[in-house]
């Protein structure tokens, strides 16, 4: 399913869904469970916290929630890099998720920077 490039909330939701599908196929050993559970939480949390940011009443509150989303995306990125190093998960899915995480990090970091200037 191609990701729409113009709706950030939809992209974050699609990222969380793709993470969930990717984690489902990780090996069911201690390593796969550990990194899969971590990735599942951080990938989903990035979308959920961005959703909360949409309902904030001030720039300060928005920046706080968007910053949590950014932190979770960075955690997902590192997790995917670790999984890549150990060869866990489908290579194509891992590469696509890592690429999308990088793009989402750049977008949200820019939004936060711009909000701080408001």
FIKOLZA-1660 file (N, C-alpha, C; in steps of 0.1 Angstrom, whole numbers, plus 5000, padded with zeros to 4 digits):
% residues 118
   i   px   py   pz ch aa at
   1 5008 4988 5000  A  X  N
   1 5000 5000 5000  A  X CA
   1 5009 5012 5000  A  X  C
   2 5009 5020 4989  A  X  N
   2 5017 5032 4989  A  X CA
   2 5012 5043 4999  A  X  C
   3 5022 5050 5005  A  X  N
   3 5018 5060 5015  A  X CA
   3 5016 5073 5008  A  X  C
   4 5005 5080 5012  A  X  N
   4 5003 5094 5006  A  X CA
   4 5014 5103 5012  A  X  C
   5 5019 5111 5004  A  X  N
   5 5030 5120 5007  A  X CA
   5 5025 5133 5013  A  X  C
   6 5012 5136 5014  A  X  N
   6 5008 5149 5018  A  X CA
   6 5000 5150 5031  A  X  C
   7 4996 5139 5037  A  X  N
   7 4989 5139 5049  A  X CA
   7 4997 5133 5060  A  X  C
   8 5003 5141 5069  A  X  N
   8 5012 5136 5079  A  X CA
   8 5005 5126 5089  A  X  C
   9 4993 5129 5093  A  X  N
   9 4987 5120 5102  A  X CA
   9 4984 5106 5095  A  X  C
  10 4980 5106 5083  A  X  N
  10 4978 5094 5075  A  X CA
  10 4992 5086 5074  A  X  C
  11 5002 5094 5071  A  X  N
  11 5016 5087 5070  A  X CA
  11 5020 5081 5083  A  X  C
  12 5017 5088 5094  A  X  N
  12 5021 5082 5107  A  X CA
  12 5012 5070 5111  A  X  C
  13 5000 5070 5107  A  X  N
  13 4991 5059 5109  A  X CA
  13 4995 5047 5100  A  X  C
  14 4999 5050 5088  A  X  N
  14 5003 5039 5079  A  X CA
  14 5017 5034 5084  A  X  C
  15 5025 5042 5089  A  X  N
  15 5038 5038 5095  A  X CA
  15 5035 5028 5106  A  X  C
  16 5027 5032 5115  A  X  N
  16 5023 5023 5127  A  X CA
  16 5018 5010 5122  A  X  C
  17 5009 5010 5112  A  X  N
  17 5003 4998 5107  A  X CA
  17 5014 4989 5101  A  X  C
  18 5023 4995 5093  A  X  N
  18 5033 4987 5087  A  X CA
  18 5043 4982 5097  A  X  C
  19 5045 4989 5108  A  X  N
  19 5054 4984 5118  A  X CA
  19 5047 4972 5125  A  X  C
  20 5034 4973 5127  A  X  N
  20 5027 4962 5133  A  X CA
  20 5028 4949 5124  A  X  C
  21 5026 4951 5111  A  X  N
  21 5027 4939 5102  A  X CA
  21 5041 4934 5102  A  X  C
  22 5051 4943 5102  A  X  N
  22 5065 4939 5102  A  X CA
  22 5068 4931 5114  A  X  C
  23 5064 4936 5126  A  X  N
  23 5067 4929 5139  A  X CA
  23 5061 4915 5140  A  X  C
  24 5049 4914 5134  A  X  N
  24 5042 4901 5134  A  X CA
  24 5050 4890 5128  A  X  C
  25 5059 4893 5118  A  X  N
  25 5067 4883 5111  A  X CA
  25 5081 4882 5116  A  X  C
  26 5084 4889 5127  A  X  N
  26 5097 4887 5133  A  X CA
  26 5098 4873 5140  A  X  C
  27 5110 4867 5140  A  X  N
  27 5112 4854 5147  A  X CA
  27 5107 4855 5161  A  X  C
  28 5101 4844 5165  A  X  N
  28 5095 4843 5179  A  X CA
  28 5105 4838 5189  A  X  C
  29 5117 4844 5189  A  X  N
  29 5127 4840 5199  A  X CA
  29 5128 4853 5208  A  X  C
  30 5137 4852 5218  A  X  N
  30 5138 4863 5228  A  X CA
  30 5142 4876 5221  A  X  C
  31 5151 4875 5211  A  X  N
  31 5155 4887 5204  A  X CA
  31 5144 4893 5196  A  X  C
  32 5137 4885 5188  A  X  N
  32 5126 4890 5180  A  X CA
  32 5115 4896 5188  A  X  C
  33 5112 4889 5200  A  X  N
  33 5101 4894 5209  A  X CA
  33 5105 4908 5215  A  X  C
  34 5118 4908 5219  A  X  N
  34 5122 4921 5226  A  X CA
  34 5122 4933 5216  A  X  C
  35 5129 4931 5205  A  X  N
  35 5129 4943 5196  A  X CA
  35 5116 4945 5189  A  X  C
  36 5108 4934 5186  A  X  N
  36 5095 4936 5181  A  X CA
  36 5086 4943 5190  A  X  C
  37 5086 4940 5203  A  X  N
  37 5077 4947 5212  A  X CA
  37 5081 4962 5213  A  X  C
  38 5094 4964 5214  A  X  N
  38 5099 4978 5215  A  X CA
  38 5095 4986 5202  A  X  C
  39 5097 4980 5191  A  X  N
  39 5093 4987 5178  A  X CA
  39 5078 4989 5177  A  X  C
  40 5071 4979 5181  A  X  N
  40 5056 4980 5180  A  X CA
  40 5051 4992 5189  A  X  C
  41 5057 4994 5201  A  X  N
  41 5053 5005 5210  A  X CA
  41 5057 5018 5204  A  X  C
  42 5070 5019 5200  A  X  N
  42 5075 5032 5196  A  X CA
  42 5068 5036 5182  A  X  C
  43 5066 5027 5173  A  X  N
  43 5060 5030 5160  A  X CA
  43 5046 5034 5162  A  X  C
  44 5039 5028 5171  A  X  N
  44 5025 5032 5173  A  X CA
  44 5024 5045 5181  A  X  C
  45 5033 5046 5191  A  X  N
  45 5032 5058 5199  A  X CA
  45 5035 5071 5191  A  X  C
  46 5043 5070 5181  A  X  N
  46 5046 5082 5173  A  X CA
  46 5033 5087 5166  A  X  C
  47 5024 5078 5162  A  X  N
  47 5012 5083 5155  A  X CA
  47 5002 5088 5166  A  X  C
  48 5001 5081 5177  A  X  N
  48 4992 5085 5188  A  X CA
  48 4995 5098 5194  A  X  C
  49 5008 5101 5196  A  X  N
  49 5012 5113 5202  A  X CA
  49 5010 5125 5192  A  X  C
  50 5012 5122 5179  A  X  N
  50 5010 5133 5169  A  X CA
  50 4995 5136 5169  A  X  C
  51 4986 5125 5170  A  X  N
  51 4972 5127 5171  A  X CA
  51 4968 5136 5183  A  X  C
  52 4975 5134 5194  A  X  N
  52 4972 5142 5206  A  X CA
  52 4977 5157 5203  A  X  C
  53 4988 5158 5196  A  X  N
  53 4993 5172 5193  A  X CA
  53 4982 5180 5185  A  X  C
  54 4975 5173 5177  A  X  N
  54 4965 5180 5169  A  X CA
  54 4954 5186 5177  A  X  C
  55 4952 5181 5189  A  X  N
  55 4941 5186 5198  A  X CA
  55 4946 5196 5208  A  X  C
  56 4958 5201 5207  A  X  N
  56 4963 5210 5218  A  X CA
  56 4958 5224 5216  A  X  C
  57 4960 5232 5227  A  X  N
  57 4954 5245 5227  A  X CA
  57 4965 5256 5226  A  X  C
  58 4978 5252 5227  A  X  N
  58 4989 5262 5226  A  X CA
  58 5000 5256 5218  A  X  C
  59 5009 5265 5213  A  X  N
  59 5021 5261 5207  A  X CA
  59 5030 5253 5216  A  X  C
  60 5031 5257 5228  A  X  N
  60 5039 5250 5238  A  X CA
  60 5035 5236 5240  A  X  C
  61 5022 5234 5241  A  X  N
  61 5016 5221 5243  A  X CA
  61 5018 5212 5230  A  X  C
  62 5016 5219 5219  A  X  N
  62 5018 5212 5206  A  X CA
  62 5032 5207 5204  A  X  C
  63 5042 5216 5207  A  X  N
  63 5056 5213 5206  A  X CA
  63 5059 5201 5215  A  X  C
  64 5054 5201 5227  A  X  N
  64 5057 5190 5237  A  X CA
  64 5052 5177 5231  A  X  C
  65 5039 5176 5226  A  X  N
  65 5034 5164 5221  A  X CA
  65 5041 5160 5208  A  X  C
  66 5044 5169 5199  A  X  N
  66 5051 5166 5187  A  X CA
  66 5065 5161 5190  A  X  C
  67 5071 5167 5200  A  X  N
  67 5085 5162 5204  A  X CA
  67 5085 5148 5209  A  X  C
  68 5074 5144 5216  A  X  N
  68 5073 5130 5220  A  X CA
  68 5072 5121 5208  A  X  C
  69 5064 5125 5198  A  X  N
  69 5062 5118 5186  A  X CA
  69 5076 5117 5179  A  X  C
  70 5083 5127 5178  A  X  N
  70 5097 5127 5172  A  X CA
  70 5106 5118 5180  A  X  C
  71 5106 5118 5193  A  X  N
  71 5114 5109 5201  A  X CA
  71 5111 5094 5198  A  X  C
  72 5098 5091 5197  A  X  N
  72 5094 5077 5194  A  X CA
  72 5098 5073 5180  A  X  C
  73 5098 5082 5170  A  X  N
  73 5102 5079 5157  A  X CA
  73 5117 5076 5157  A  X  C
  74 5125 5084 5164  A  X  N
  74 5139 5082 5165  A  X CA
  74 5142 5068 5172  A  X  C
  75 5134 5065 5182  A  X  N
  75 5136 5052 5188  A  X CA
  75 5133 5041 5178  A  X  C
  76 5123 5042 5170  A  X  N
  76 5119 5033 5160  A  X CA
  76 5131 5031 5150  A  X  C
  77 5136 5043 5146  A  X  N
  77 5148 5042 5136  A  X CA
  77 5159 5034 5141  A  X  C
  78 5163 5037 5154  A  X  N
  78 5174 5029 5160  A  X CA
  78 5171 5014 5161  A  X  C
  79 5159 5011 5165  A  X  N
  79 5154 4997 5165  A  X CA
  79 5156 4991 5152  A  X  C
  80 5151 4997 5141  A  X  N
  80 5152 4992 5128  A  X CA
  80 5166 4990 5123  A  X  C
  81 5175 4999 5128  A  X  N
  81 5189 4997 5124  A  X CA
  81 5195 4985 5131  A  X  C
  82 5191 4983 5144  A  X  N
  82 5196 4971 5151  A  X CA
  82 5191 4958 5144  A  X  C
  83 5178 4958 5141  A  X  N
  83 5172 4947 5134  A  X CA
  83 5179 4944 5121  A  X  C
  84 5183 4955 5114  A  X  N
  84 5190 4953 5101  A  X CA
  84 5204 4947 5104  A  X  C
  85 5211 4951 5114  A  X  N
  85 5224 4946 5117  A  X CA
  85 5224 4931 5121  A  X  C
  86 5213 4927 5127  A  X  N
  86 5212 4913 5131  A  X CA
  86 5204 4904 5121  A  X  C
  87 5199 4911 5110  A  X  N
  87 5192 4904 5099  A  X CA
  87 5179 4898 5103  A  X  C
  88 5172 4905 5112  A  X  N
  88 5158 4901 5116  A  X CA
  88 5148 4909 5108  A  X  C
  89 5137 4902 5104  A  X  N
  89 5126 4908 5096  A  X CA
  89 5129 4908 5081  A  X  C
  90 5119 4910 5073  A  X  N
  90 5120 4911 5059  A  X CA
  90 5129 4923 5055  A  X  C
  91 5139 4921 5047  A  X  N
  91 5148 4931 5043  A  X CA
  91 5140 4943 5036  A  X  C
  92 5131 4940 5027  A  X  N
  92 5124 4950 5020  A  X CA
  92 5116 4958 5029  A  X  C
  93 5108 4952 5038  A  X  N
  93 5100 4959 5047  A  X CA
  93 5108 4967 5057  A  X  C
  94 5119 4962 5061  A  X  N
  94 5128 4969 5071  A  X CA
  94 5133 4982 5064  A  X  C
  95 5137 4980 5052  A  X  N
  95 5143 4992 5044  A  X CA
  95 5132 5003 5042  A  X  C
  96 5120 4998 5038  A  X  N
  96 5110 5008 5036  A  X CA
  96 5106 5015 5049  A  X  C
  97 5105 5008 5060  A  X  N
  97 5102 5014 5073  A  X CA
  97 5113 5024 5078  A  X  C
  98 5125 5020 5076  A  X  N
  98 5136 5029 5079  A  X CA
  98 5136 5041 5071  A  X  C
  99 5133 5040 5058  A  X  N
  99 5132 5052 5050  A  X CA
  99 5121 5061 5054  A  X  C
 100 5109 5055 5057  A  X  N
 100 5098 5063 5061  A  X CA
 100 5100 5070 5075  A  X  C
 101 5107 5063 5084  A  X  N
 101 5110 5068 5097  A  X CA
 101 5119 5080 5095  A  X  C
 102 5129 5079 5087  A  X  N
 102 5138 5091 5084  A  X CA
 102 5130 5103 5078  A  X  C
 103 5121 5100 5069  A  X  N
 103 5114 5111 5063  A  X CA
 103 5104 5118 5074  A  X  C
 104 5098 5109 5082  A  X  N
 104 5089 5115 5092  A  X CA
 104 5096 5123 5102  A  X  C
 105 5108 5118 5106  A  X  N
 105 5116 5125 5116  A  X CA
 105 5120 5139 5110  A  X  C
 106 5123 5140 5098  A  X  N
 106 5127 5153 5092  A  X CA
 106 5115 5162 5092  A  X  C
 107 5103 5157 5088  A  X  N
 107 5091 5165 5087  A  X CA
 107 5087 5170 5101  A  X  C
 108 5087 5162 5111  A  X  N
 108 5082 5166 5124  A  X CA
 108 5092 5175 5130  A  X  C
 109 5105 5173 5128  A  X  N
 109 5115 5182 5134  A  X CA
 109 5114 5196 5128  A  X  C
 110 5110 5197 5115  A  X  N
 110 5108 5209 5108  A  X CA
 110 5096 5216 5114  A  X  C
 111 5085 5209 5116  A  X  N
 111 5073 5214 5122  A  X CA
 111 5076 5220 5135  A  X  C
 112 5083 5213 5144  A  X  N
 112 5086 5217 5157  A  X CA
 112 5095 5230 5156  A  X  C
 113 5104 5230 5148  A  X  N
 113 5113 5242 5146  A  X CA
 113 5105 5254 5142  A  X  C
 114 5095 5252 5133  A  X  N
 114 5087 5263 5128  A  X CA
 114 5077 5268 5139  A  X  C
 115 5072 5259 5147  A  X  N
 115 5063 5262 5158  A  X CA
 115 5070 5270 5168  A  X  C
 116 5083 5267 5171  A  X  N
 116 5091 5275 5181  A  X CA
 116 5093 5289 5176  A  X  C
 117 5093 5291 5163  A  X  N
 117 5095 5305 5158  A  X CA
 117 5082 5313 5158  A  X  C
 118 5071 5307 5160  A  X  N
 118 5058 5314 5160  A  X CA
 118 5056 5323 5172  A  X  C
% end
